[in-house]
Amino acid sequence: MFNLIFLYYGFLALLAQLVLFRELSVLFYGSELFLGTFLSSWLFWVGLGSLSAKRLLKRGQSAVDCFSYGFLVFSFLLLLTILFIRLSRGLFNFGEFIGPVETILFTFSVMGFLCLLIGVQFSLACAIATDKDKKGSALGRVYLYEAFGSVLAGVLFTYFLIGRVPTFRIAVLLSSGCILASLILLAKRIDPKNIRLIALAGLLLNASLVIEPSVNGIQWKKYVLIKQKEARHATLTLTKTGNIKNVFVDGLISASFPDPENYEPIAHWPLLAIAEARRILVLGDFSLGVLKEVLKHSPQLVDYCVLDNAFLDLVRPYLDPEDLSALDDLRVHIHYGDPRLFVKMNKGLYDAVIINMPEVPNLKLNRFYTEEFYSQLRAILKPSGVLALSVVSSENYLSGPTRMFDASVYQTLKSVFKAVEVIPGDNITFLASLFAIDLKRETMLDRFKERGIATRNFVPSYIQYRLIAGRRAELKGLLEETPGVETNKDFRPTAYYYFTNFWLNKFSSPVGTLGTGILLAMLIYVIYRKKRTLTFSVEKKECVLIFSIGFMGIVLELMLLLGFQIISGYVYWQMGMLFASFMLGLFLGSGMAVGLKEKPPKMNFIIYAALALTMIGLSFGTGCFLPRMVSLSASENIFFFLLLLVFVGALTGGAFVIAGFLMKTQEVMEKAGSLYAADLWGSALGAILLTNLIIPFFGLSGALNFSAIIGLAGLTIYLVLSKDAGKP
């Protein structure tokens, strides 16, 4: 029975993590800055909880009773956390990029109680397993079943729940499972107090179901909420302000319609720059208005690439007749799938390719502004074909961060195409081609007239004004002369860094400075309070190496997640499976390591050091071969990334269990708490440093090298401490 409960604990922990990540992604736009912060906060609080569990049993409380009450508390705390996240939307301005400090403060605050409880439950599970296990392998046993439960959760989330069952309903099912687990654990000790507690948990669960619809309305109070859809790849929300309808993707406004001021220029500039527009490719879900304008040039074929049908299903009932007509036009061929994968597999040649994507608040979008992607586009353009895209800018003045971002896009295009032209405005339009682009005003106006194009804003006077040669030359010179600009690459995402800087400068807040001080004070206080527990003496020297292994493990896991996203583009819904692969590795590694319990300490010491050394080598090696995986097919990428995650998980899980065998202390809760906290806190530090500091400055490959150096330092310290001890 207890093994099943331990398995459900792992199942619950990962599925709750995925649900909360999805909820918070709507608040923080799915940015990789947030992904690292989220994982860091989760790991930090779980680690602290595992250290705190021992206090619950100091007064003689039963570990089983505390474990069962923990499930009851979790049953309503998970639902309350989700409702609070949705209500907190009013704390931030819509469409405003939330800075890293505010993100860290909010995420660490909202995740605290729930994650503390998960950490406490782990140590309590180890205490229970100790009473039932006479072989002294309680820590490995709990770790094993937790990992297996996580594998089941990841597979279920990826292939059966995401996009089909709303996250709040998933949370309700998890809470119901918690109440059932508590009931099973308390079955032999049913008394009026326990009955009241279980009944209260059930009432709170039902109350949350009644409250949820009202909370959904409140979080979008600045808009009229029309419809919300949790798709596989993102949470889509359709709202209304006046006559304008807005589409939010993970909380970030990504499209408004009707909005001819934005979609007319991106459609007409490239098509007027070519003599004939026969075959056209439009990339970007939110391009319905662009389609309507493209068809005014009488093309033979328009390929329109959309990630999946969720967006079209959401907006189709609210489109005007013109947009519907364009969508249903026989010349328009809709392709569902990742746009970058579509380009990679395409064998046709186009007269024009129009990229209508948001800018780059995350690596998921940065991959459409890189040198590698532009090289793929060059291969499907005719010699006289034109690539068009637009980015955020300013009509008369480019601030430092804006200029750096725009110059990075310009320099990246220049690294691939011989001719790159710019058209100034509130958004800069870039046109790129293999040969010179004819932007003479007379030519453009003649084609506009010959094709009989009727537009609302893109009129002859507008064309003449935007094509003033002096203004274009001045802007082009400014972008060419911007110092220190690097081209944007898949695994060196400089445009992502520049864009983040641009928004942080635009929306910097004094709250950030105050928040930093509060956060540092909290961390210093926690470390001071736990200084005895965290003393890495000779007796607890294994914690040093587990800390560095945790650091390397989370960096490798995150790097593989981000690398998979860059190459394959749909990590959002595959995240459960990718996490499950890592947890499968933990399960396999810890399972194999449990069998080493009876081996001599010296052999386990050698294996422990060898596992750390293997992970160090893997960190160095991954930075070399990861960029080369861009050329592999989608199925090959999935296989290799899943295999690598399993391997990383196996190294981490095996090291954790062997560290438990080697640690001198015999008290299982102290051992479990110290090792689990060291593992999770190393991971927490790695996650928050990686996405907020290391990747923006050093790129993905540099991050892996940095991680390997941390691993080498941890291994060196461990070997020195072991030598001082005289034996492992």
Buried (B, 14 or more C-beta within 10 A) or exposed (E): EBBEBBBBBBBBBBBBBBBBBBBBBBBBBBBBBBBBBBBBBBBBBBBBBBBBBBEBBEEEEBBBBBBBBBBBBBBBBBBBBBBEBBBBBEEBEBEEBBBBBBBBBBBBBBBBBBBBBBBBBBBBBBBBBBEEBEEBBBBBBBBBBBBBBBBBBBBBBBEEBBBEBBBBBBBBEBBBBBBBBBBBBBEEEEEEEBEEBBEEBBEBBEEBEEEBEEBBEEBBEEBBBBEBBBBBBBBBBBBEEEEEBBBBBBBBBBBBBBBBEBBBBBBBBBBBBBEEBBBBBBBBBBBBBBBBBBBBBEBEBBBBBBBBEBBBEBBBEBBEEBBBBBBEBEBBEBEEBBBBBBBBEBEEEBBBBBBBBBBBBBBBBBBBBBBBBBEBBBEBBBEBBBBBBBBBBBEEEBEEBBBBBBBBBBBBBBBBBEBBBBBBBEBBBBBBBBEEBBBEBEBBBEBBEEBEBEBEEBEEEBBEEBBEEEBBEEBBEBBEEBEEBBBBBBBBBBBBBBBBBBBBEEBEBEEBEEBBEEBEEEEEEBEEEBEEBBEBEEBBBBBBBBBBBBBBBBBBBBBBBBBBBBBBBBBBBBBBBBBBBBBBBBBBBBBBBBEBBEBEEEEBBEBBBEBBEBBBEBBBEBBEEBBEBBEBEBEEBBEBBBEBBBBBBBBBBBBBBBBBBBBEEEEBBBBBBBBBBBBBBBBBBBBBBBBBBBBBEBBBBBBBBBBBBBBBEBBEBBBEBBEEEEEB
